[in-house]
Amino acid sequence: MTAAQADLPTEHLMSRDNLQIDSPRVEDGAAIWRIARDSQVLDLNSSYSYLLWCRDFAATSVVARDRPNGEPIAFITGYVRPERPETLVVWQVAVDDAHRGRGLAGTLLDALTVKVAASHGVTTVETTVTPDNVPSDRLFTSYAERRGASLNREVLFDGGLFPHEAGGDAHLPEVLYRISPVAA
């Protein structure tokens, strides 16, 4: 067992569908960047940022690994809000195209919640979803339902706050989803 795997409770070192769920490692950064890029829906960050994420936020993120090669096939990145230490912000969720449609994103979200609730005392999950992102809306709505938690939505960042330079993309509003309580 690696140090990253030791961060997760044993019941979440899963062997479901020949998968293992654990914390990301720095060497996973390139694969996570590729999964985000290939999703064609996520805002793609620099490859460097994914390396930093795997180093600095591994305790609040998870990956699913394909066995036997151990390559990441899905991930969730998150962080605990400094001003609200009871709140986990889910930054990105992505599943490799070949592994979609099996409920892996929901499984990862459940595993991440248990991990971070146990280690950081998190009781609330926040994320943002654009109005056109139906799969993410379904993911977080069903997550709240499974937990018996309330789900509140409000616009966090209006589309007008994003840069509108020549040749740039228009950005839809980012709607804040606040889900609570989410105890382990």
C-alpha positions in Angstrom: 0.0 0.0 0.0 1.4 3.4 -0.9 1.3 6.5 1.3 -1.4 7.9 -1.0 -3.6 4.8 -0.5 -3.1 5.0 3.2 -5.1 8.3 3.1 -8.3 6.4 2.2 -10.3 4.2 4.5 -9.8 0.5 3.5 -13.4 0.1 2.3 -12.6 2.7 -0.4 -9.6 0.9 -1.9 -12.1 -0.6 -4.2 -11.7 -3.5 -6.6 -15.0 -2.8 -8.5 -15.0 -3.7 -12.1 -11.3 -4.2 -11.9 -10.7 -0.7 -10.6 -8.9 0.8 -7.6 -9.8 4.2 -6.1 -7.1 6.1 -4.2 -5.4 9.5 -3.9 -3.6 10.9 -7.0 0.2 11.0 -7.1 2.3 13.5 -8.9 3.1 11.0 -11.7 -0.7 10.9 -12.4 -0.7 14.5 -13.4 -0.2 13.9 -17.2 -2.9 11.3 -17.4 -5.3 13.5 -15.5 -4.6 16.4 -17.8 -5.3 14.1 -20.8 -8.6 12.9 -19.4 -9.6 16.5 -18.8 -8.5 17.5 -22.3 -10.3 14.6 -24.0 -13.5 15.3 -22.1 -14.0 18.2 -24.5 -16.3 19.9 -21.9 -14.0 20.8 -19.0 -12.1 24.1 -18.9 -8.6 22.7 -19.5 -5.9 23.9 -17.1 -2.2 23.8 -17.9 -0.5 20.5 -17.5 1.6 22.1 -14.8 -1.5 22.8 -12.7 -2.5 19.2 -12.7 1.0 18.2 -11.4 0.6 20.8 -8.7 -2.9 19.6 -7.9 -1.7 16.0 -7.5 1.1 17.2 -5.1 -0.8 19.9 -3.1 -4.4 18.6 -3.1 -4.0 14.8 -3.2 -5.7 14.6 0.3 -8.9 16.2 -1.2 -8.9 14.5 -4.6 -9.3 10.9 -5.9 -8.5 8.9 -9.0 -9.8 5.6 -10.3 -7.1 3.3 -11.6 -7.6 0.6 -14.2 -6.0 -2.7 -13.1 -3.6 -4.2 -13.8 -1.7 -1.2 -15.3 -2.7 1.3 -12.6 -3.3 4.1 -15.1 -5.9 6.7 -14.0 -9.1 6.4 -15.9 -11.2 9.0 -13.9 -10.6 11.7 -11.3 -12.1 14.3 -9.1 -10.1 17.2 -7.9 -11.1 19.2 -4.9 -10.0 21.4 -2.0 -11.2 22.5 1.4 -12.2 26.2 1.4 -9.8 28.2 3.6 -12.6 30.5 4.8 -15.0 27.6 5.4 -13.0 24.5 6.5 -16.2 22.4 6.7 -16.7 22.8 2.9 -15.1 20.7 0.2 -15.1 22.4 -3.2 -15.2 19.9 -6.1 -13.2 21.5 -8.9 -13.3 19.0 -11.7 -14.8 15.5 -12.4 -13.9 13.5 -15.5 -14.1 9.9 -16.6 -12.2 8.6 -19.6 -14.6 8.1 -22.5 -14.0 4.3 -22.6 -15.2 4.0 -19.0 -18.3 6.3 -19.0 -21.8 5.1 -18.3 -20.9 2.8 -15.4 -21.6 5.2 -12.5 -17.9 5.8 -11.9 -18.2 9.5 -11.3 -20.8 8.9 -8.5 -18.7 6.2 -7.0 -15.7 8.6 -6.9 -17.8 11.4 -5.4 -19.0 9.1 -2.6 -15.4 7.9 -1.9 -14.1 11.4 -1.9 -16.8 12.6 0.5 -16.0 9.7 3.0 -12.3 10.4 2.7 -12.5 14.2 3.2 -15.3 14.1 5.8 -13.3 11.7 7.9 -10.0 13.5 7.6 -11.1 17.2 7.5 -14.6 17.2 9.1 -16.3 18.3 6.0 -20.1 18.6 6.1 -20.8 20.6 2.9 -19.9 20.0 -0.7 -19.8 22.9 -3.2 -19.3 22.8 -6.9 -20.2 25.0 -9.9 -22.1 23.8 -13.0 -23.0 25.7 -16.1 -26.7 25.6 -17.1 -26.0 23.5 -20.2 -24.0 20.7 -18.3 -26.8 18.1 -17.9 -24.5 15.3 -16.8 -22.9 17.3 -14.0 -26.4 18.5 -12.8 -27.5 14.8 -12.7 -24.4 13.7 -10.9 -24.7 16.3 -8.1 -28.5 16.1 -7.9 -28.4 12.3 -7.5 -25.5 12.6 -5.0 -27.6 14.9 -2.8 -30.5 12.5 -3.0 -28.4 9.5 -2.1 -27.1 11.4 1.0 -30.6 12.8 2.0 -29.0 16.2 1.8 -30.3 19.5 0.7 -29.2 21.0 -2.6 -29.2 24.8 -3.0 -28.4 26.5 -6.3 -27.5 30.1 -7.0 -25.5 31.9 -9.6 -21.9 32.3 -8.3 -20.3 33.9 -11.3 -22.4 35.6 -14.0 -21.2 35.0 -17.6 -20.4 38.7 -17.8 -17.5 38.3 -15.3 -15.5 36.2 -17.7 -13.2 37.9 -20.3 -14.8 38.7 -23.6 -11.8 39.5 -25.7 -11.8 39.3 -29.5 -11.8 35.6 -30.5 -12.5 34.5 -27.0 -15.3 32.2 -26.0 -18.4 33.4 -24.3 -18.8 31.7 -20.9 -22.1 30.7 -19.4 -22.8 31.5 -15.8 -21.3 29.2 -13.2 -24.1 28.1 -10.8 -23.0 27.2 -7.3 -24.4 23.9 -6.0 -24.2 23.7 -2.2 -25.0 20.2 -0.8 -25.3 19.7 3.0 -25.1 17.8 5.2 -22.8 15.2 3.7 -21.3 13.4 6.8 -19.3 10.3 6.1 
